[in-house]
Amino acid sequence: MGKKSSAQMKGTREKSRIKRKGRREKERVKGGWGWEETEREKDKDNMSAASIPDANVELPDFSTVRADRDTKACGKRKGGGLALEFSHAIVVVVYIPPRADAEAACDVIHSAVAKLQTQHPEALVLISGDFNHATLDNTLAANFHQYVDCNTRGKRTLDLMYANVKDAYRATPLPALGKADHNLVLLKPHYTPRVRRLPTTTRSFRKWSPEAEQALKDCFETTDWEALQGSHNGNMEEMVDCTTDYINFCMDTVVPVRSVRCFANNKPWITSDIKGLLNQKKKAFKDGDTQELKQIQKELRVQLREAKEQYRKKIEQRMQNNNMRDGVGGDEDHHWLQLQERCPH
């Protein structure tokens, strides 16, 4: 073999250098759980958060305080996040003994709350606990509101909850926990979801099937139409009314009308099969069966994709047939949903 030229030797050395550099890079970034991101990718993630201006996340009438995650420290690149309406959320827990001086206790609470509000004027402040014979109604500022309006022990309301937000909660009494002599109080946000604010609508439909069509056909074939229509002496209007009433009677007998309630959050592509999978998913989550939960979630994604595709084709078919009233997802969509849920094949 002849000697390699200087250019060939230089190219070989360059290839070897690149291979060594690649191996060192892999050894540097290889971790215990797969491949970690390189420093360039980490810098890119940090720059992506820092490059977003405050104007993109500001809300009208609110002050924005940002604390973007450090991807190097937390090891998480995406997902999660939290938006708070208040700068802080402060909870003050109170217990006033039955024989304590109510006025002195209220003064102490007022001083502590006033100090907290001075330090954090935009904070949400919640004051809750067992007040026994004392209240803060005449002590706190006018912007505090008391939300427990039910008895918490016997016929008395000893446990109170104050907040510096108006119309924020509503109280619901619950049984005592264990051997406690005070009832539990569930404070629900006063916000009412859209599905509960909007009224439900009741719609009627018939579920047709080949068997039902055949039964209706047999009913018509066994009908004596001459006897039915011959008793009207040629009066066309009476004949039409009688025939229409008889047809409706046969339809009600063979395929009864069903009434269903339609809710505001109904999705027209949710079928009875998907409903069943959703219920199985809830059960698997409650039982703590992670393997079953993953399997159901995988099947659920497939079912949802197929159901949405079928619904898309259905809407396209309506629009191709110039049936624009149904093409926008109106009453029949609710019928289709309820039909699938209530009347599975």
C-alpha positions as CSV (number, residue, x, y, z in Angstrom):
1,M,0.0,0.0,0.0
2,G,1.2,3.5,-0.8
3,K,1.6,6.2,1.8
4,K,-1.4,8.4,2.4
5,S,-1.1,12.0,1.3
6,S,-1.1,14.8,3.8
7,A,-4.6,15.8,2.9
8,Q,-5.9,12.2,3.5
9,M,-4.2,12.1,6.8
10,K,-5.6,15.4,7.8
11,G,-9.1,14.2,6.9
12,T,-8.7,11.0,8.9
13,R,-7.6,13.0,12.0
14,E,-10.6,15.3,11.6
15,K,-13.0,12.4,11.5
16,S,-11.4,10.9,14.6
17,R,-11.6,14.1,16.4
18,I,-15.3,14.5,15.6
19,K,-16.0,10.9,16.8
20,R,-14.1,11.5,20.1
21,K,-16.0,14.7,20.6
22,G,-19.3,13.0,20.0
23,R,-18.5,10.2,22.5
24,R,-17.5,12.8,25.2
25,E,-20.7,14.7,24.6
26,K,-22.8,11.6,25.0
27,E,-20.9,10.6,28.2
28,R,-21.4,14.2,29.5
29,V,-25.2,14.3,29.0
30,K,-26.0,10.7,29.7
31,G,-27.9,10.4,33.1
32,G,-29.6,7.8,35.1
33,W,-33.1,8.2,33.4
34,G,-32.3,8.5,29.8
35,W,-30.7,11.5,28.0
36,E,-30.7,14.8,29.6
37,E,-30.9,18.0,27.6
38,T,-27.8,19.8,26.6
39,E,-26.7,23.1,28.0
40,R,-27.8,24.8,24.7
41,E,-31.3,23.4,25.1
42,K,-31.4,24.4,28.7
43,D,-30.4,28.0,27.8
44,K,-33.0,28.0,25.1
45,D,-35.7,27.0,27.6
46,N,-34.6,29.7,30.1
47,M,-34.5,32.3,27.3
48,S,-37.9,31.3,26.1
49,A,-39.5,32.2,29.4
50,A,-37.4,35.3,30.0
51,S,-38.1,36.5,26.4
52,I,-41.9,36.6,27.0
53,P,-42.8,40.2,27.9
54,D,-45.1,41.0,30.8
55,A,-47.7,42.5,28.4
56,N,-48.4,39.0,27.1
57,V,-49.5,37.7,30.5
58,E,-51.1,40.8,32.0
59,L,-54.8,40.9,32.8
60,P,-56.9,44.1,32.9
61,D,-57.3,45.6,36.3
62,F,-54.7,43.1,37.8
63,S,-51.1,43.5,38.8
64,T,-48.7,40.9,37.4
65,V,-46.0,39.4,39.6
66,R,-44.0,36.8,37.7
67,A,-41.9,33.9,39.1
68,D,-40.9,31.9,36.0
69,R,-39.5,28.4,36.8
70,D,-35.8,27.7,36.6
71,T,-35.6,24.7,34.3
72,K,-32.1,23.9,35.5
73,A,-33.2,23.7,39.1
74,C,-36.6,21.9,38.7
75,G,-35.6,19.7,35.7
76,K,-39.0,20.5,34.0
77,R,-39.3,22.2,30.6
78,K,-43.0,22.5,30.1
79,G,-46.4,22.1,31.6
80,G,-47.9,23.3,34.9
81,G,-48.0,26.8,36.1
82,L,-50.3,28.9,38.3
83,A,-52.0,32.2,38.0
84,L,-53.1,33.9,41.2
85,E,-55.5,36.9,41.4
86,F,-53.8,38.0,44.6
87,S,-50.2,38.7,45.5
88,H,-50.5,36.4,48.6
89,A,-53.0,34.2,50.2
90,I,-52.9,34.5,54.1
91,V,-54.9,32.3,56.4
92,V,-55.3,33.3,60.0
93,V,-56.4,30.4,62.3
94,V,-58.2,31.5,65.5
95,Y,-59.2,29.8,68.7
96,I,-60.8,31.9,71.5
97,P,-61.3,29.9,74.7
98,P,-64.9,30.0,76.2
99,R,-63.8,32.1,79.2
100,A,-61.4,34.4,77.5
101,D,-62.0,38.2,77.3
102,A,-63.8,38.5,73.9
103,E,-62.9,42.2,73.5
104,A,-59.2,41.7,74.2
105,A,-59.1,38.6,71.9
106,C,-60.7,40.6,69.1
107,D,-58.1,43.4,69.6
108,V,-55.2,41.0,69.3
109,I,-56.7,39.5,66.1
110,H,-57.3,42.9,64.6
111,S,-53.7,44.0,65.3
112,A,-52.3,40.9,63.7
113,V,-54.5,41.2,60.6
114,A,-53.8,44.9,60.3
115,K,-50.1,44.3,60.3
116,L,-50.4,41.6,57.7
117,Q,-52.5,43.8,55.5
118,T,-50.0,46.6,55.8
119,Q,-47.2,44.3,54.7
120,H,-49.3,42.7,51.9
121,P,-52.1,45.2,50.9
122,E,-53.1,43.1,47.8
123,A,-53.3,39.8,49.6
124,L,-56.3,37.5,50.1
125,V,-56.9,37.3,53.9
126,L,-58.9,34.5,55.4
127,I,-59.7,34.4,59.2
128,S,-61.3,31.2,60.4
129,G,-61.6,29.2,63.6
130,D,-63.5,28.5,66.8
131,F,-64.6,32.0,68.1
132,N,-67.0,30.7,70.8
133,H,-68.6,33.8,72.3
134,A,-66.7,36.4,70.2
135,T,-67.1,37.9,66.8
136,L,-65.1,40.3,64.6
137,D,-68.2,41.9,63.1
138,N,-67.5,45.3,64.8
139,T,-63.7,45.0,64.9
140,L,-62.5,44.3,61.3
141,A,-62.6,46.7,58.4
142,A,-65.8,47.0,56.4
143,N,-64.3,45.0,53.5
144,F,-64.3,41.8,55.6
145,H,-67.3,39.5,55.2
146,Q,-68.4,36.6,57.4
147,Y,-69.6,33.5,55.4
148,V,-70.7,30.8,57.9
149,D,-74.4,31.2,58.3
150,C,-75.3,27.8,59.6
151,N,-75.1,26.2,63.1
152,T,-71.8,24.6,63.9
153,R,-72.5,23.2,67.4
154,G,-76.0,22.5,68.5
155,K,-78.1,25.6,67.7
156,R,-75.2,28.0,67.9
157,T,-72.7,29.3,65.3
158,L,-69.3,29.2,67.0
159,D,-67.1,28.6,64.0
160,L,-66.7,31.6,61.7
161,M,-64.8,32.5,58.5
162,Y,-64.0,36.0,57.4
163,A,-62.6,37.0,54.1
164,N,-61.7,40.4,52.5
165,V,-63.6,39.4,49.3
166,K,-67.3,40.0,48.8
167,D,-69.6,37.2,47.7
168,A,-66.8,34.7,47.6
169,Y,-68.2,31.6,49.4
170,R,-71.4,29.9,50.5
171,A,-71.5,27.6,53.6
172,T,-72.9,24.1,53.7
173,P,-73.1,22.2,57.0
174,L,-71.8,18.7,57.2
175,P,-71.8,16.0,59.9
176,A,-69.1,16.2,62.6
177,L,-65.8,14.5,62.0
178,G,-65.3,11.5,64.3
179,K,-66.1,12.3,67.9
180,A,-65.8,16.1,67.4
181,D,-68.6,18.1,69.0
182,H,-68.5,20.7,66.2
183,N,-70.0,20.2,62.7
184,L,-67.9,20.5,59.6
185,V,-68.6,23.4,57.3
186,L,-68.0,23.2,53.6
187,L,-67.3,26.5,52.0
188,K,-67.9,26.4,48.3
189,P,-66.9,29.2,45.9
190,H,-69.9,31.3,45.1
191,Y,-69.1,31.0,41.4
192,T,-71.7,28.9,39.6
193,P,-70.5,26.9,36.6
194,R,-72.0,27.6,33.2
195,V,-73.5,24.2,33.0
196,R,-75.6,24.9,36.1
197,R,-76.4,28.5,35.2
198,L,-77.9,27.7,31.8
199,P,-81.2,25.9,31.9
200,T,-81.6,22.4,30.6
201,T,-83.7,21.7,27.6
202,T,-86.1,18.8,27.1
203,R,-86.3,17.3,23.6
204,S,-88.2,14.4,22.2
205,F,-87.1,11.9,19.6
206,R,-87.7,8.5,18.1
207,K,-85.1,5.9,17.7
208,W,-85.6,4.2,14.3
209,S,-84.2,0.8,13.5
210,P,-84.8,-1.7,10.7
211,E,-86.9,-3.8,13.1
212,A,-89.0,-0.8,14.0
213,E,-89.5,0.1,10.3
214,Q,-90.5,-3.4,9.5
215,A,-93.0,-3.5,12.4
216,L,-94.5,-0.2,11.2
217,K,-94.7,-1.6,7.6
218,D,-96.5,-4.7,8.9
219,C,-99.0,-2.4,10.8
220,F,-99.8,-0.5,7.6
221,E,-100.1,-3.6,5.5
222,T,-102.7,-5.1,7.9
223,T,-104.8,-1.9,8.0
224,D,-108.1,-1.8,6.2
225,W,-107.6,1.6,4.6
226,E,-111.0,1.5,2.8
227,A,-112.9,1.2,6.0
228,L,-110.7,3.9,7.6
229,Q,-111.2,6.4,4.8
230,G,-114.6,5.5,3.5
231,S,-116.6,6.8,6.4
232,H,-115.9,10.4,5.6
233,N,-118.2,10.7,2.5
234,G,-115.5,12.2,0.4
235,N,-114.6,15.0,2.8
236,M,-110.9,15.4,2.0
237,E,-110.0,17.4,5.1
238,E,-111.5,14.9,7.5
239,M,-109.9,12.1,5.6
240,V,-106.4,13.7,5.8
241,D,-106.9,14.3,9.6
242,C,-108.0,10.8,10.2
243,T,-105.2,9.2,8.2
244,T,-102.6,11.4,9.9
245,D,-103.9,10.6,13.4
246,Y,-103.8,6.9,12.6
247,I,-100.3,7.1,11.2
248,N,-99.1,8.9,14.4
249,F,-100.9,6.3,16.5
250,C,-99.1,3.5,14.8
251,M,-95.8,5.3,15.1
252,D,-96.3,5.9,18.8
253,T,-97.2,2.2,19.3
254,V,-94.2,0.8,17.4
255,V,-91.6,3.5,18.2
256,P,-92.6,5.5,21.3
257,V,-91.4,9.1,21.7
258,R,-88.7,9.5,24.3
259,S,-87.9,12.7,26.1
260,V,-84.4,13.5,27.3
261,R,-82.7,16.4,29.0
262,C,-79.9,18.2,27.2
263,F,-77.3,20.1,29.2
264,A,-75.2,23.1,28.2
265,N,-71.9,21.2,28.3
266,N,-73.0,18.2,26.2
267,K,-70.5,17.4,23.4
268,P,-72.2,15.9,20.4
269,W,-69.5,13.4,19.7
270,I,-69.6,11.7,23.2
271,T,-71.2,8.3,22.7
272,S,-72.3,5.7,25.2
273,D,-69.1,3.8,24.7
274,I,-67.0,6.8,25.6
275,K,-69.2,7.5,28.6
276,G,-68.5,3.9,29.8
277,L,-64.8,4.4,29.3
278,L,-64.9,7.6,31.3
279,N,-66.6,5.9,34.2
280,Q,-64.1,3.1,34.0
281,K,-61.3,5.6,34.1
282,K,-62.7,7.2,37.3
283,K,-63.1,3.8,38.9
284,A,-59.5,2.9,38.0
285,F,-58.2,6.2,39.4
286,K,-60.2,5.7,42.6
287,D,-58.9,2.1,43.0
288,G,-55.3,3.3,42.4
289,D,-54.8,0.9,39.5
290,T,-52.2,2.7,37.4
291,Q,-51.9,0.0,34.8
292,E,-55.6,-0.2,34.1
293,L,-55.7,3.6,34.1
294,K,-53.1,3.8,31.4
295,Q,-54.8,1.2,29.3
296,I,-58.2,2.9,29.6
297,Q,-56.6,6.3,28.8
298,K,-55.1,4.9,25.6
299,E,-58.3,3.3,24.5
300,L,-60.2,6.5,25.3
301,R,-57.9,8.6,23.1
302,V,-58.6,6.2,20.2
303,Q,-62.4,6.3,20.8
304,L,-62.4,10.1,21.0
305,R,-60.5,10.5,17.8
306,E,-62.8,8.1,16.0
307,A,-66.0,9.7,17.4
308,K,-64.8,13.2,16.4
309,E,-64.0,12.0,12.9
310,Q,-67.4,10.5,12.6
311,Y,-69.1,13.6,13.8
312,R,-67.0,15.7,11.4
313,K,-68.1,13.6,8.4
314,K,-71.7,13.9,9.6
315,I,-71.5,17.7,9.6
316,E,-69.8,17.7,6.2
317,Q,-72.5,15.5,4.8
318,R,-75.2,17.8,6.1
319,M,-73.5,20.9,4.6
320,Q,-73.1,19.1,1.3
321,N,-76.8,18.4,1.3
322,N,-77.5,22.1,2.0
323,N,-78.9,21.2,5.4
324,M,-77.3,24.2,7.0
325,R,-79.7,24.4,10.0
326,D,-78.4,21.0,11.3
327,G,-74.9,21.7,10.0
328,V,-74.1,24.1,12.8
329,G,-74.7,21.6,15.5
330,G,-78.2,22.4,16.6
331,D,-81.0,20.3,18.2
332,E,-80.2,17.2,16.3
333,D,-76.7,17.1,17.8
334,H,-78.2,16.9,21.2
335,H,-80.6,14.3,20.0
336,W,-77.7,12.3,18.7
337,L,-75.8,12.6,21.9
338,Q,-78.7,11.6,24.1
339,L,-79.7,8.8,21.7
340,Q,-76.2,7.3,22.0
341,E,-76.2,7.7,25.8
342,R,-79.7,6.5,26.6
343,C,-80.2,4.0,23.8
344,P,-76.9,2.0,23.2
345,H,-76.9,-0.4,20.3
